[in-house]
Amino acid sequence: AANRLAMLAGFLDTHPLAPARTRQGFLACVFELQEMLQTATGMSAVVLSPMAGAQGEFAGMDMIRRYHRARNDEARNEVLVPDAAHGTNPASAVMAGFRVREIPTDREGDVDMAALRAAVGPKTAGIMLTNPSTLGVFERRILDIAKIVHQAGGLLYYDGANLNAILGRVRPGDMQFDVLHLNLHKTFSTPHGGGGPGAAALGVGPTLEPYLPVPFVAKDATGGLSWVEEESRPETIGRLSA
């Protein structure tokens, strides 16, 4: 059903350079989806510019890098990745210019808290977590993990690969995550491995809002909708695609 809606002429035949005043209905669909995902995840802003989950993941890590650079804290070049994290996490961290430091899990499948405390420090840029993890275990001490990483000066990245297990029950924003990506092909309408379209949403807390990629849809003082581009976002990481 969702794919049939996506094939409607109003979506399919809309020219990307058409004036905003001629496509307010299309922009309203994008804006309202941003708002709904923001509410569902507990983040302060959500954009739909990533073309796929892995691209959204890379964008999130690039935002973390930009955040530390803006604070003149480029010594933070390590990203902590539990051994039960989603497989793309180490690759995205390395592509964004970080070194990966693996954190073991304990016998119950949770992050080993002693190992985490020993690992954090002045080089810690952040931690990437999938919750529930690839082991199928919900990280029960997530608020403790968030406190440890935040106190060390790092940020928390949420991989939305398994969000469908907790959607409507608990929100990543309430778990103190600073940035996340969601996958169309896992959590929403397109079956995993079904050969359908790829897309992703990227959500952030207030700390990373200035660095969001463009374009995204915003509402002006008169209620009109338009694309936000690089010209009005000096700290953005830029476009993810042409």
Secondary structure as UniProt FT lines:
FT   HELIX           2..6
FT   HELIX           9..12
FT   TURN            16..17
FT   HELIX           20..22
FT   HELIX           24..41
FT   STRAND          45..47
FT   HELIX           53..70
FT   TURN            71..72
FT   TURN            74..75
FT   STRAND          78..82
FT   TURN            83..84
FT   HELIX           88..95
FT   TURN            96..97
FT   STRAND          99..103
FT   TURN            107..108
FT   HELIX           113..119
FT   TURN            122..123
FT   STRAND          124..130
FT   TURN            134..135
FT   TURN            140..141
FT   HELIX           142..151
FT   TURN            152..153
FT   STRAND          155..159
FT   HELIX           160..165
FT   TURN            166..169
FT   HELIX           172..175
FT   STRAND          179..183
FT   HELIX           184..187
FT   TURN            192..193
FT   STRAND          200..204
FT   HELIX           206..211
FT   STRAND          216..219
FT   TURN            221..222
FT   STRAND          225..228
FT   HELIX           230..232
FT   TURN            234..235
//
